[in-house]
């Protein structure tokens, strides 16, 4: 019988949907009368351009998955031999994209609206594929959120960082949130002394295993405020949030990272300008390569730090996969 080789297995990534197959056939004891390529299996039906040629193109590999092709050679005596080769087609994740942001406004017993639990504000989610809603919170209180919902659907807490058990930053998320405008509702066992929250919706986020990495850090000193988060997936988006005990007229600014955007920066000043307030800041960063990123913030402490814990802070960060 003839000897036949269908050639090496191949792999492509969408939107590429065509390859060229290169087979080899011979018959030491006779001659090869004919060759024929055929499609065996795959997620969709492709087109073999020239089935009778050893070198033939294939088009229409339009769905991700494994395609199997068979090359059959027939010699001058009618004997046949076959060999198969695979083409693996992979899908390429679309880039994570920003959708919208919402702000709870700073809340205390003296603000309107105030800090009474539950705390709620509206957020609008766009009609996009592979959506995620991320909620960040910063609060100065021994109380922490017992739950967060969006449109009545419970969210998942991913990371919580505290400083001296009286200052907290947290990050929560909900996959495939309902499209449209609904309320984010944060519930506490007891109302926090100071609170600020944000909703950030993104799309083109991995819906099976969305979290790539997470990190957190805290201190009782003025800073610098920073945490290092190491991503493993190219194109992952980082969301971070800082809660810091503050007085009056103080600022917090982010370090420079490509595509980093400040999404919140709200201060709640304590009574008589004392350091009993809380400033909550947060950002998103969309690094292309995977690697370690230092999410840091520079502070300006106008009122000074009288005691070791009067400038305490807590930072949390989560990276989400495309």
C-alpha positions in Angstrom: 0.0 0.0 0.0 1.1 3.6 -0.4 2.7 5.6 2.4 0.9 8.8 3.3 1.5 11.6 5.7 -1.2 14.3 6.3 1.4 16.7 7.7 1.9 18.5 11.0 -1.0 19.6 13.2 -1.7 23.4 13.0 -3.2 26.1 15.2 -4.6 29.5 14.4 -6.5 32.1 16.3 -9.7 33.8 15.2 -10.3 35.9 13.1 -7.9 33.8 11.0 -10.1 31.1 9.6 -8.0 29.4 6.8 -4.9 27.2 6.6 -3.0 25.3 4.0 -2.6 21.5 4.4 0.5 19.9 3.0 0.4 16.1 2.6 2.9 13.6 1.3 2.2 10.3 -0.5 4.4 7.7 -2.1 4.4 4.0 -3.2 7.9 2.3 -3.4 6.4 -0.8 -5.1 4.1 1.0 -7.5 2.6 4.4 -8.0 0.2 6.7 -6.3 -3.0 6.9 -8.5 -4.9 9.4 -6.5 -5.1 11.4 -3.2 -8.1 12.9 -1.5 -8.6 15.1 1.5 -11.8 14.8 3.6 -13.2 16.5 6.6 -13.7 14.2 9.6 -15.0 16.3 12.5 -15.1 19.8 13.9 -17.3 22.5 15.4 -18.4 23.7 12.0 -18.1 22.5 8.4 -15.2 24.0 6.5 -14.4 24.0 2.7 -11.5 22.1 1.3 -10.4 24.1 -1.7 -8.8 21.3 -3.8 -9.6 17.9 -2.2 -7.6 15.9 -4.7 -4.3 17.9 -4.3 -1.7 17.0 -1.7 -1.4 20.7 -0.9 -4.8 22.2 -0.4 -6.3 25.2 1.3 -9.1 25.0 3.9 -11.4 27.9 4.5 -14.4 28.4 6.8 -12.7 27.5 10.1 -15.1 30.0 11.7 -15.7 28.5 15.1 -13.2 27.8 17.9 -12.4 24.1 18.4 -10.5 21.2 16.9 -10.9 20.3 13.2 -9.8 16.8 12.0 -8.9 16.2 8.3 -8.0 12.8 6.7 -5.7 12.3 3.7 -6.3 9.1 1.7 -3.9 7.8 -0.9 -4.7 5.1 -3.4 -2.0 3.3 -5.5 -2.2 1.7 -8.9 -3.4 -1.6 -7.5 -6.3 0.0 -5.6 -4.6 -0.3 -2.1 -5.3 2.6 0.2 -3.6 4.2 3.2 -4.8 7.1 5.4 -3.5 9.6 7.8 -5.1 12.5 9.8 -4.1 15.9 11.0 -5.7 18.5 13.3 -6.3 22.2 13.1 -6.9 23.8 16.4 -8.8 27.2 16.2 -8.7 29.4 19.2 -10.8 32.4 20.0 -9.1 35.6 21.0 -10.6 37.4 24.0 -11.9 40.9 23.2 -10.3 43.7 25.2 -11.9 44.6 28.5 -13.7 47.9 28.0 -15.0 50.5 30.5 -18.8 51.0 30.5 -19.8 53.4 33.3 -19.2 54.6 36.8 -21.5 55.7 39.6 -20.9 57.5 43.0 -22.8 57.1 46.3 -21.5 60.5 47.4 -19.8 60.8 50.8 -22.2 59.7 53.6 -22.2 60.5 57.3 -24.8 61.4 60.0 -24.6 65.0 58.8 -24.8 64.6 55.0 -27.8 64.4 52.7 -28.3 61.6 51.9 -26.9 60.3 55.2 -25.2 57.1 56.3 -28.2 55.2 57.5 -28.1 51.5 56.5 -29.0 50.4 53.8 -27.1 52.9 51.7 -28.1 52.9 48.0 -27.5 54.8 44.8 -28.3 54.2 41.1 -26.0 52.7 38.5 -26.6 52.2 34.8 -25.2 49.1 33.0 -24.9 49.2 29.2 -26.1 46.5 26.8 -22.8 44.8 26.2 -21.5 41.3 26.1 -19.7 39.6 29.1 -20.6 42.3 31.6 -19.3 42.8 35.1 -20.3 45.3 37.8 -17.6 46.1 40.4 -18.5 47.9 43.6 -15.8 49.5 45.8 -16.4 50.8 49.3 -14.4 52.8 51.8 -15.6 53.3 55.3 -14.4 54.5 58.7 -16.2 52.3 61.2 -15.9 49.0 63.0 -18.9 48.0 60.9 -18.4 46.5 57.5 -20.9 45.7 54.7 -22.9 42.5 55.4 -24.0 42.4 51.8 -24.3 44.3 48.6 -26.9 43.8 45.9 -27.6 45.2 42.4 -31.2 45.1 41.1 -31.8 42.8 44.1 -29.1 40.3 43.0 -26.4 39.6 45.6 -22.8 40.5 44.8 -19.6 38.6 45.7 -17.1 40.1 48.0 -13.6 39.5 46.6 -11.2 41.4 48.9 -11.5 43.3 52.1 -8.6 45.2 53.7 -8.8 46.8 57.2 -6.6 49.1 59.2 -6.8 48.8 63.0 -10.2 47.2 62.5 -11.8 50.7 62.2 -11.0 51.6 58.6 -12.0 49.3 55.7 -11.8 49.1 51.9 -13.7 46.4 50.0 -14.2 45.2 46.4 -17.3 43.3 45.3 -18.5 42.1 41.9 -21.4 40.7 40.0 -21.2 38.8 36.7 -23.7 39.5 33.9 -25.6 42.3 35.8 -29.0 43.2 34.4 -28.9 45.8 31.6 -30.4 49.2 32.5 -30.6 51.4 35.6 -31.0 49.9 39.0 -29.9 50.5 42.6 -26.7 49.3 44.3 -27.7 48.6 47.9 -25.1 48.3 50.7 -26.3 46.8 54.0 -24.6 47.2 57.4 -25.4 45.7 60.7 -24.9 49.3 62.1 -24.5 52.5 60.1 -20.8 53.4 59.4 -19.4 56.7 60.7 -18.3 57.5 57.2 -18.9 55.8 53.9 -18.2 56.3 50.2 -18.9 53.8 47.4 -18.6 53.5 43.7 -20.0 51.3 41.0 -17.8 50.5 37.9 -19.2 48.4 35.1 -16.9 46.8 32.4 -17.6 44.4 29.6 -15.7 41.7 27.7 -14.8 40.2 31.0 -14.2 36.5 31.5 -17.5 35.0 32.7 -16.1 31.7 33.9 -13.2 32.7 36.1 -13.1 36.5 36.1 -10.5 37.2 38.8 -6.8 37.2 37.7 -5.2 38.5 40.9 -5.9 40.4 44.1 -3.9 42.4 46.7 -4.2 44.6 49.7 -2.2 46.5 52.2 -2.7 48.8 55.2 -0.8 50.9 57.7 -1.3 53.3 60.6 1.2 55.8 59.2 0.8 58.5 56.6 2.1 56.4 53.7 3.2 56.0 51.0 0.0 54.2 50.2 0.6 51.3 47.9 0.0 47.6 47.1 1.6 45.4 44.4 -0.7 43.3 42.3 0.8 40.7 39.9 -1.3 39.9 36.9 -0.9 36.7 34.8 -3.3 37.4 32.0 -2.4 40.0 29.3 -5.0 42.8 29.2 -6.4 42.3 32.7 -8.0 45.4 34.2 -7.1 46.4 37.7 -9.6 48.1 40.0 -8.3 49.6 43.3 -9.8 51.5 46.2 -8.2 53.3 49.2 -9.8 54.4 52.4 -7.8 56.9 54.5 -8.5 58.7 57.7 -8.3 62.4 56.9 -8.9 65.9 58.2 -9.7 69.0 56.1 -8.3 70.1 52.7 -6.2 67.0 52.0 -5.5 65.4 48.6 -4.7 61.9 47.4 -3.3 61.5 43.8 -2.5 58.3 42.0 0.9 57.2 40.7 1.2 57.2 36.9 0.5 53.9 35.1 -0.4 53.6 31.5 -4.2 53.8 31.0 -4.8 54.4 34.7 -7.8 56.6 35.4 -9.0 57.9 38.7 -12.7 56.9 39.1 -13.4 58.3 42.6 -11.8 60.9 45.0 -14.2 62.0 47.7 -13.4 63.4 51.1 -15.6 63.4 54.2 -14.2 65.9 56.8 -14.6 65.2 60.5 -16.3 67.5 62.9 -14.4 70.8 63.5 -11.8 69.8 60.9 -10.5 66.9 63.1 -9.0 63.8 61.6 -12.2 61.9 62.0 -13.2 61.9 58.4 -12.4 59.5 55.6 -11.2 60.0 52.0 -12.0 57.3 49.5 -10.1 57.1 46.2 -10.1 54.5 43.4 -8.9 53.9 39.9 -8.9 51.5 37.0 -5.8 50.5 35.1 -5.7 48.4 31.9 -2.2 47.1 31.4 -1.5 45.2 28.2 1.3 42.9 29.4 1.0 40.7 32.4 3.3 41.5 35.4 3.6 43.3 38.7 2.0 46.7 39.1 2.4 49.0 42.1 -0.9 50.7 42.8 0.3 53.7 44.8 -1.1 57.0 45.9 0.6 60.2 47.1 -1.0 62.0 50.0 -1.0 65.6 51.2 -1.6 65.7 55.0 -2.4 69.4 55.6 -3.6 68.8 59.2 -0.7 66.6 60.1 -0.8 63.3 62.0 -1.0 63.8 65.7 -1.1 60.2 66.7 0.2 57.1 65.0 -3.2 55.9 63.7 -4.6 59.3 62.8 -3.5 58.8 59.1 -4.3 55.1 58.8 -5.2 53.7 55.4 -6.3 50.5 53.7 -6.0 49.7 50.0 -7.6 46.8 48.1 -7.0 45.8 44.4 -8.4 43.2 42.1 -7.5 42.4 38.5 -10.2 41.1 36.1 -9.5 38.8 33.1 -10.6 39.5 29.5 
